[in-house]
Amino acid sequence: MKKIFILFSIALLAAACKKDIQTLNQETKRPTEVTPGSLFANAQKKLVDELTSSSVNQNIFRLLAQYWTETTYTDESNYDLGTRNIPQNFWDTLFTRSVKNFAEAARLIPLQDKTYVSAKTVQNEAAMTEIMSVYSFYVLVSVYGDIPYSKALDINNVTPVYDDDAAIYTNLLGRLDAALGKLDATGDSFDASDLLFGGDISKWIIFANSLKMKMGMQLFDADATRAKAAVEAASPRAMMSNEDNASFSYQGAPPNTNPIWVDLVQSGRKDFVAANTLVDVMNTYDDPRLKFYFTGDSTTTATIYNGGLYGSSNNYATYSKPGAKLLKQDFEALLIDYAEIEFIRAEAVERGMSVGGTAALHYNNAVAASIEYWGGTPTEAASYLGQSTVAYATATGTYKQKIGTQKWIALYNRGFDAWTEWRRLDYPQLVAPVDALTAIPLRYPYPVQEQNLNTKNYNNAATAIGGDLVTTRLFWDKF
């Protein structure tokens, strides 16, 4: 009997040990399933972080727009994109951390438990995810031209073909329209997992229409008919005040802080000063935003703002630096704002589109909205617009020069958009520094990894766009 008991005990112990050993393989702190809301939030943040970052390894658009210039290391201000592999870093981040995660969220949304998630919620979440995917691809196609698109997310295809950029653009506008048609303000959505609007579908409708206006206007020189239809259809439901801005709120403590604070304050780096290109123009206009954009040196009668020579090595202590507002831990980022939409309406009037109002009215609204967003007063905005050099009726040049110059000033801290608008409108007339490796880039070249690992499709794409050069104009950049 004693022997039987011992054998039984050993069997029980063995079974227990077997069970315990098996549980060791279970990763209790890594979920096997991820919710679509968490993927959506993560992809939103990665996209906004990438567009907001000031790291020269990721985002040099503020330098390309000549808002900032560098101090000691001047490679990027002179258009050396290869040493730090910037095109590859930007490509990888948007494809793997934004586009891919939006796609995975879209796959999971309809699989949610219908006991807790209504059909209307599923529809809204799918539409929101589609809009963010469109935005991400819009950025990629505006930076590179032809890109992997139709086969980009096929996990079994490591050498995807590149699609034609004009065809992608048309498809994106169609996807945006379809997503807009599915948004239902009477339904719920991601709520807290939506880091832009907290799940407010009415805000998403405004945002999507504003994106449609933005993309439509960018298309105008390549396809005026489609552009006109997009802008006119979207304008009545696009942004109407700064309250509608698509703003991404950062927090006052890591790890969800303003990337510029991370890059320049937390890291203690002194890599950038204001570029003379922007500061000289703003000084000429006595622009009230100077005190928000940059630091200044106070005298007994005024505050002086000085920009470093763009593309040269500049002493950090000598010149104005990015302003305190910009360096706050919780300073928000913008994807689209009311000022930008009003500039688009002003341009739309000049191009013969029906959006209501006059070009001067929308131009004035845009400038005032920008000044007030940054902290200026309505009185300061009126005074600024009252100058003959700023007023729409008397400012120098064509509508492209007037709108292009003021839009460039207003898009400060949105380097990608500023660079894109400069490429499209050709104002202000920026000049490459004397030691630049190339002319001012009109696109990013394709990543080196694409040249090495996806060679055939890379070569086809390079030929299709007219050469994998920074000076190759994209299909919408006609002049």
C-alpha positions as CSV (number, residue, x, y, z in Angstrom):
1,M,0.0,0.0,0.0
2,K,2.8,2.3,0.9
3,K,4.5,1.6,-2.5
4,I,1.2,2.4,-4.3
5,F,0.9,5.7,-2.5
6,I,4.5,6.7,-3.4
7,L,3.9,5.9,-7.0
8,F,0.7,7.9,-7.1
9,S,2.4,10.9,-5.5
10,I,5.1,10.8,-8.0
11,A,2.6,10.7,-10.8
12,L,0.8,13.7,-9.4
13,L,4.0,15.6,-9.0
14,A,5.0,14.8,-12.5
15,A,1.7,16.0,-13.9
16,A,1.9,19.2,-11.8
17,C,5.5,19.8,-13.0
18,K,4.4,19.2,-16.6
19,K,1.6,21.7,-16.3
20,D,3.9,24.3,-14.6
21,I,6.6,23.9,-17.3
22,Q,4.0,24.5,-20.0
23,T,2.8,27.7,-18.4
24,L,6.3,29.0,-18.5
25,N,5.9,29.3,-22.3
26,Q,3.0,31.7,-21.9
27,E,3.9,35.4,-22.3
28,T,1.7,36.9,-19.7
29,K,2.9,40.5,-20.4
30,R,2.6,40.3,-24.2
31,P,-1.0,40.0,-25.5
32,T,-1.6,37.5,-28.3
33,E,-4.3,39.8,-29.7
34,V,-4.2,43.5,-30.1
35,T,-7.3,45.6,-30.1
36,P,-7.9,47.8,-33.2
37,G,-8.2,50.9,-31.0
38,S,-4.6,50.5,-29.7
39,L,-3.3,49.9,-33.2
40,F,-5.2,53.0,-34.4
41,A,-3.8,55.2,-31.6
42,N,-0.3,54.0,-32.1
43,A,-0.4,54.6,-35.8
44,Q,-1.8,58.1,-35.3
45,K,1.0,58.9,-32.9
46,K,3.8,57.6,-35.1
47,L,2.5,59.5,-38.0
48,V,2.3,62.8,-36.1
49,D,5.6,62.2,-34.3
50,E,7.3,61.7,-37.6
51,L,5.9,64.9,-39.2
52,T,6.6,66.9,-36.0
53,S,10.1,65.6,-35.2
54,S,13.1,67.8,-35.5
55,S,15.6,64.9,-35.6
56,V,17.9,65.2,-38.6
57,N,17.8,61.4,-38.8
58,Q,14.0,61.5,-39.5
59,N,12.6,64.9,-40.5
60,I,14.5,67.7,-42.2
61,F,11.5,69.4,-43.7
62,R,12.0,72.6,-41.5
63,L,15.4,72.9,-43.1
64,L,14.1,72.3,-46.6
65,A,11.5,75.1,-46.0
66,Q,14.4,77.3,-44.7
67,Y,12.7,78.0,-41.4
68,W,15.7,76.8,-39.4
69,T,19.3,76.4,-40.2
70,E,22.1,74.4,-38.4
71,T,24.9,75.4,-36.1
72,T,27.8,73.0,-36.2
73,Y,26.7,70.2,-38.5
74,T,25.4,71.6,-41.7
75,D,25.0,68.6,-44.0
76,E,21.2,68.6,-44.0
77,S,21.0,72.3,-44.7
78,N,23.1,71.7,-47.7
79,Y,20.9,68.8,-48.9
80,D,23.0,65.8,-47.9
81,L,20.2,63.3,-47.5
82,G,22.4,60.2,-47.8
83,T,24.8,60.3,-44.9
84,R,22.1,59.8,-42.3
85,N,19.9,57.7,-44.6
86,I,17.0,60.1,-44.1
87,P,14.9,58.9,-47.1
88,Q,15.0,55.3,-45.8
89,N,14.3,56.3,-42.2
90,F,11.2,58.3,-43.2
91,W,10.0,55.6,-45.6
92,D,10.4,52.8,-43.0
93,T,8.6,54.8,-40.2
94,L,5.5,55.6,-42.3
95,F,5.2,52.2,-44.0
96,T,5.9,50.0,-40.9
97,R,4.5,52.1,-38.0
98,S,1.6,54.0,-39.6
99,V,0.4,52.4,-42.9
100,K,0.8,48.8,-41.7
101,N,-0.8,49.5,-38.3
102,F,-3.8,51.3,-39.9
103,A,-4.2,48.3,-42.2
104,E,-4.1,45.8,-39.3
105,A,-6.6,47.9,-37.3
106,A,-8.9,47.9,-40.4
107,R,-8.6,44.1,-40.5
108,L,-9.5,43.7,-36.9
109,I,-12.4,46.3,-36.7
110,P,-15.1,44.0,-38.1
111,L,-13.9,41.1,-36.0
112,Q,-14.9,42.8,-32.7
113,D,-17.5,41.2,-30.5
114,K,-20.9,42.5,-31.7
115,T,-22.3,42.1,-28.2
116,Y,-20.3,45.2,-27.2
117,V,-19.6,47.0,-30.5
118,S,-22.5,48.1,-32.7
119,A,-22.5,48.0,-36.5
120,K,-22.6,51.8,-36.6
121,T,-19.5,51.9,-34.4
122,V,-17.7,49.4,-36.6
123,Q,-18.6,51.5,-39.7
124,N,-17.3,54.7,-38.1
125,E,-14.0,53.1,-36.9
126,A,-13.4,51.6,-40.3
127,A,-14.0,55.0,-42.0
128,M,-11.7,56.8,-39.5
129,T,-8.9,54.3,-40.1
130,E,-9.4,54.6,-43.9
131,I,-9.0,58.4,-43.6
132,M,-5.8,58.1,-41.6
133,S,-4.4,55.6,-44.1
134,V,-5.2,58.0,-47.0
135,Y,-3.4,60.7,-45.1
136,S,-0.3,58.5,-44.6
137,F,-0.2,57.4,-48.3
138,Y,-0.8,61.1,-49.4
139,V,2.4,62.0,-47.5
140,L,4.4,59.2,-48.9
141,V,3.4,59.8,-52.5
142,S,4.0,63.6,-52.1
143,V,7.5,62.9,-50.8
144,Y,8.7,60.1,-53.2
145,G,6.4,59.9,-56.2
146,D,5.7,56.4,-57.4
147,I,5.6,54.1,-54.4
148,P,4.5,50.5,-53.5
149,Y,0.8,50.8,-53.0
150,S,-1.5,48.1,-54.3
151,K,0.9,45.4,-53.1
152,A,2.6,47.3,-50.3
153,L,0.9,45.4,-47.5
154,D,1.2,41.9,-48.9
155,I,3.3,40.1,-46.3
156,N,4.2,37.4,-48.7
157,N,5.6,39.8,-51.3
158,V,8.9,41.3,-50.2
159,T,9.5,42.9,-53.6
160,P,6.3,44.9,-54.3
161,V,5.8,46.7,-57.6
162,Y,5.6,50.5,-57.5
163,D,2.3,52.1,-58.6
164,D,2.0,55.3,-60.7
165,D,1.8,58.3,-58.3
166,A,-1.0,60.0,-60.3
167,A,-3.1,56.8,-60.2
168,I,-2.4,56.4,-56.5
169,Y,-3.6,60.0,-55.9
170,T,-6.8,59.4,-57.8
171,N,-7.4,56.2,-55.9
172,L,-6.8,58.0,-52.6
173,L,-9.4,60.7,-53.4
174,G,-11.8,57.9,-54.2
175,R,-11.1,56.1,-50.9
176,L,-11.5,59.4,-49.0
177,D,-14.9,60.0,-50.6
178,A,-16.0,56.5,-49.7
179,A,-14.9,56.9,-46.1
180,L,-16.7,60.3,-45.8
181,G,-19.9,58.6,-47.0
182,K,-19.7,56.1,-44.1
183,L,-19.1,58.5,-41.2
184,D,-22.2,58.7,-39.1
185,A,-22.2,61.4,-36.4
186,T,-25.0,59.6,-34.5
187,G,-22.7,56.6,-33.8
188,D,-19.8,55.9,-31.5
189,S,-16.2,55.2,-32.5
190,F,-12.8,54.7,-30.9
191,D,-13.4,57.4,-28.4
192,A,-10.3,57.7,-26.2
193,S,-8.2,55.7,-28.7
194,D,-8.7,58.5,-31.2
195,L,-5.9,60.9,-30.2
196,L,-7.0,63.6,-32.7
197,F,-10.6,64.2,-31.9
198,G,-11.5,61.8,-29.1
199,G,-14.0,59.9,-31.3
200,D,-16.0,63.0,-32.3
201,I,-17.4,62.0,-35.7
202,S,-18.5,65.5,-36.5
203,K,-14.9,66.6,-36.2
204,W,-13.8,63.7,-38.5
205,I,-16.3,64.9,-41.2
206,I,-14.7,68.3,-41.1
207,F,-11.2,66.9,-41.1
208,A,-11.8,64.6,-44.0
209,N,-13.4,67.4,-46.1
210,S,-10.4,69.6,-45.2
211,L,-8.0,66.8,-46.4
212,K,-10.0,66.5,-49.6
213,M,-9.6,70.3,-50.2
214,K,-5.9,70.1,-49.5
215,M,-5.4,67.1,-51.8
216,G,-7.7,68.6,-54.5
217,M,-5.8,71.9,-54.7
218,Q,-2.4,70.0,-54.8
219,L,-3.8,68.2,-57.9
220,F,-4.9,71.3,-59.8
221,D,-2.0,71.8,-62.2
222,A,-2.1,68.1,-63.2
223,D,-5.9,67.6,-63.3
224,A,-7.9,70.8,-63.0
225,T,-11.3,69.2,-63.5
226,R,-10.9,66.6,-60.8
227,A,-9.3,69.2,-58.5
228,K,-12.1,71.7,-59.0
229,A,-14.7,69.0,-58.2
230,A,-12.9,68.0,-55.0
231,V,-12.4,71.5,-53.7
232,E,-15.9,72.8,-54.4
233,A,-17.6,69.7,-52.9
234,A,-15.5,69.7,-49.8
235,S,-15.3,73.4,-49.0
236,P,-18.8,73.9,-47.4
237,R,-18.0,71.2,-44.8
238,A,-14.3,71.9,-44.3
239,M,-12.8,73.9,-41.4
240,M,-14.5,77.2,-40.5
241,S,-12.5,78.4,-37.5
242,N,-9.5,77.5,-35.3
243,E,-11.8,75.4,-33.2
244,D,-11.8,72.9,-36.1
245,N,-8.0,72.4,-36.3
246,A,-6.8,68.9,-36.5
247,S,-4.5,69.2,-33.5
248,F,-2.6,66.4,-31.7
249,S,-2.2,67.0,-28.0
250,Y,1.0,65.9,-26.4
251,Q,1.4,65.5,-22.6
252,G,3.6,67.2,-20.0
253,A,5.6,64.1,-19.1
254,P,7.4,61.4,-21.1
255,P,7.0,59.3,-23.0
256,N,4.2,61.1,-24.8
257,T,5.8,64.6,-25.0
258,N,6.3,67.0,-27.9
259,P,9.0,65.5,-30.1
260,I,10.7,68.9,-30.4
261,W,11.1,69.1,-26.7
262,V,12.5,65.6,-26.7
263,D,15.0,66.5,-29.5
264,L,16.1,69.9,-28.3
265,V,15.4,70.3,-24.6
266,Q,15.5,66.8,-23.0
267,S,18.6,65.9,-25.1
268,G,20.2,69.3,-24.4
269,R,21.1,69.8,-28.1
270,K,21.9,73.1,-29.7
271,D,21.7,72.1,-33.3
272,F,19.4,74.8,-34.8
273,V,18.9,78.5,-34.9
274,A,16.4,80.6,-36.9
275,A,17.2,80.9,-40.6
276,N,17.7,84.4,-41.9
277,T,15.4,83.4,-44.9
278,L,12.3,83.4,-42.7
279,V,13.4,86.0,-40.0
280,D,14.3,88.6,-42.6
281,V,10.9,88.4,-44.3
282,M,9.1,88.5,-40.9
283,N,11.2,91.5,-39.8
284,T,10.3,93.3,-42.9
285,Y,6.6,92.9,-42.2
286,D,7.0,93.5,-38.4
287,D,5.2,90.2,-38.0
288,P,3.6,89.8,-34.6
289,R,4.3,86.0,-34.7
290,L,8.1,86.5,-34.4
291,K,7.8,86.6,-30.6
292,F,6.2,83.2,-30.7
293,Y,8.2,81.6,-33.4
294,F,11.7,82.6,-32.1
295,T,13.6,84.0,-29.1
296,G,14.9,87.6,-29.4
297,D,17.4,90.0,-27.9
298,S,15.8,92.8,-26.0
299,T,17.1,96.4,-26.3
300,T,15.8,99.5,-24.5
301,T,13.3,100.1,-27.3
302,A,12.6,96.8,-29.0
303,T,13.2,93.1,-29.3
304,I,15.6,92.2,-32.1
305,Y,15.4,88.9,-34.1
306,N,18.3,87.7,-36.0
307,G,18.5,84.6,-38.3
308,G,21.6,82.6,-39.0
309,L,22.8,82.4,-42.6
310,Y,21.0,79.5,-44.1
311,G,23.3,76.6,-44.9
312,S,26.3,78.0,-43.1
313,S,27.8,77.1,-39.7
314,N,26.2,79.4,-37.2
315,N,27.1,80.3,-33.6
316,Y,24.2,79.1,-31.4
317,A,24.6,82.0,-29.0
318,T,24.5,84.7,-31.6
319,Y,21.1,84.1,-33.3
320,S,17.5,83.7,-32.5
321,K,16.4,80.2,-31.5
322,P,13.1,78.2,-31.7
323,G,10.7,80.0,-29.4
324,A,9.7,78.9,-25.9
325,K,6.1,78.0,-27.0
326,L,7.5,75.5,-29.5
327,L,9.7,73.8,-26.9
328,K,7.0,73.1,-24.3
329,Q,6.6,69.5,-23.4
330,D,2.9,69.6,-24.2
331,F,2.9,71.8,-27.3
332,E,0.4,70.4,-29.8
333,A,1.1,69.4,-33.4
334,L,-1.2,70.2,-36.3
335,L,-2.1,68.0,-39.3
336,I,-4.4,70.6,-40.9
337,D,-5.6,73.9,-39.6
338,Y,-8.2,76.6,-40.5
339,A,-5.6,79.0,-41.7
340,E,-4.4,76.5,-44.4
341,I,-8.0,75.9,-45.5
342,E,-8.7,79.6,-45.9
343,F,-5.5,80.0,-48.0
344,I,-6.8,77.2,-50.2
345,R,-10.2,79.0,-50.5
346,A,-8.4,82.2,-51.5
347,E,-6.5,80.3,-54.1
348,A,-9.6,78.5,-55.2
349,V,-11.3,81.9,-56.0
350,E,-8.3,83.0,-58.0
351,R,-8.4,79.7,-60.0
352,G,-12.1,80.2,-60.8
353,M,-13.7,77.8,-58.3
354,S,-17.0,78.3,-56.6
355,V,-16.2,78.4,-52.8
356,G,-17.9,81.7,-51.9
357,G,-16.3,85.0,-50.8
358,T,-13.4,86.8,-52.4
359,A,-9.7,85.9,-52.5
360,A,-9.0,88.9,-50.3
361,L,-11.5,87.8,-47.7
362,H,-10.2,84.3,-47.4
363,Y,-6.6,85.5,-47.4
364,N,-7.4,87.9,-44.5
365,N,-9.1,85.1,-42.6
366,A,-6.1,82.9,-43.1
367,V,-3.5,85.4,-41.9
368,A,-5.7,86.4,-38.9
369,A,-6.3,82.8,-37.9
370,S,-2.6,82.0,-37.9
371,I,-1.7,85.1,-35.8
372,E,-4.4,84.4,-33.3
373,Y,-3.6,80.7,-33.1
374,W,0.0,81.5,-32.1
375,G,-1.2,83.9,-29.4
376,G,-1.5,87.2,-31.2
377,T,-4.5,89.5,-30.9
378,P,-7.2,90.5,-33.4
379,T,-5.8,94.0,-33.2
380,E,-2.3,92.8,-34.1
381,A,-3.8,90.8,-37.0
382,A,-5.6,93.8,-38.3
383,S,-2.5,96.0,-38.0
384,Y,-0.4,93.4,-39.9
385,L,-3.0,93.1,-42.7
386,G,-3.3,96.8,-42.9
387,Q,0.3,97.2,-44.2
388,S,0.5,97.9,-47.9
389,T,3.2,95.1,-48.3
390,V,0.8,92.6,-46.8
391,A,-2.7,93.7,-47.8
392,Y,-4.0,91.5,-50.6
393,A,-4.8,94.4,-52.9
394,T,-1.4,96.0,-52.7
395,A,1.1,93.3,-51.8
396,T,3.7,92.6,-54.5
397,G,3.2,90.0,-57.1
398,T,0.7,87.5,-58.5
399,Y,-1.8,85.7,-56.3
400,K,0.7,82.8,-56.1
401,Q,3.3,85.1,-54.7
402,K,0.9,86.7,-52.2
403,I,-0.7,83.6,-51.0
404,G,2.5,81.5,-51.2
405,T,4.5,83.9,-49.1
406,Q,2.0,84.3,-46.4
407,K,1.1,80.6,-46.3
408,W,4.8,79.8,-45.9
409,I,5.0,82.1,-42.9
410,A,1.8,80.5,-41.4
411,L,2.9,76.9,-41.9
412,Y,5.8,77.4,-39.5
413,N,6.3,74.2,-37.5
414,R,4.7,72.2,-40.3
415,G,7.8,71.6,-42.4
416,F,6.4,68.9,-44.7
417,D,3.4,71.1,-45.6
418,A,5.5,74.2,-46.1
419,W,8.0,72.3,-48.4
420,T,5.1,70.9,-50.4
421,E,3.4,74.3,-50.8
422,W,6.7,75.8,-51.9
423,R,7.1,73.1,-54.5
424,R,3.6,73.7,-55.7
425,L,3.4,77.5,-55.7
426,D,7.1,78.3,-56.2
427,Y,6.9,81.1,-53.6
428,P,8.7,82.4,-51.7
429,Q,11.6,82.1,-54.1
430,L,14.0,80.2,-51.9
431,V,17.7,79.9,-53.0
432,A,20.0,77.0,-52.3
433,P,23.1,77.8,-50.2
434,V,26.4,78.2,-52.0
435,D,27.8,74.9,-50.7
436,A,24.7,72.8,-51.4
437,L,25.2,69.4,-52.9
438,T,22.2,69.9,-55.1
439,A,19.4,72.4,-55.9
440,I,16.7,72.5,-53.3
441,P,15.2,69.0,-53.2
442,L,11.8,68.5,-55.0
443,R,11.5,65.0,-53.6
444,Y,13.2,62.4,-51.5
445,P,15.2,59.8,-53.4
446,Y,14.2,56.2,-52.9
447,P,15.7,54.3,-49.9
448,V,19.0,52.4,-50.5
449,Q,17.3,49.2,-49.3
450,E,14.9,49.5,-52.2
451,Q,17.7,49.8,-54.7
452,N,19.4,46.8,-53.2
453,L,16.5,44.4,-52.4
454,N,13.8,45.5,-54.8
455,T,16.0,46.4,-57.7
456,K,13.8,45.6,-60.7
457,N,10.8,47.5,-59.3
458,Y,13.0,50.3,-58.1
459,N,14.6,50.7,-61.6
460,N,11.1,50.7,-63.2
461,A,9.9,53.4,-60.8
462,A,13.0,55.5,-61.2
463,T,12.5,55.4,-65.0
464,A,8.8,56.1,-64.7
465,I,9.1,59.3,-62.7
466,G,12.1,60.6,-64.8
467,G,15.0,59.6,-62.6
468,D,15.5,58.9,-58.9
469,L,16.9,62.4,-58.3
470,V,16.0,65.0,-55.7
471,T,15.5,67.5,-58.6
472,T,12.8,65.3,-60.4
473,R,9.4,67.0,-60.3
474,L,6.5,64.9,-59.2
475,F,3.4,64.7,-61.4
476,W,1.5,67.5,-59.6
477,D,4.5,69.9,-59.5
478,K,4.2,71.2,-63.0
479,F,6.0,74.5,-63.0
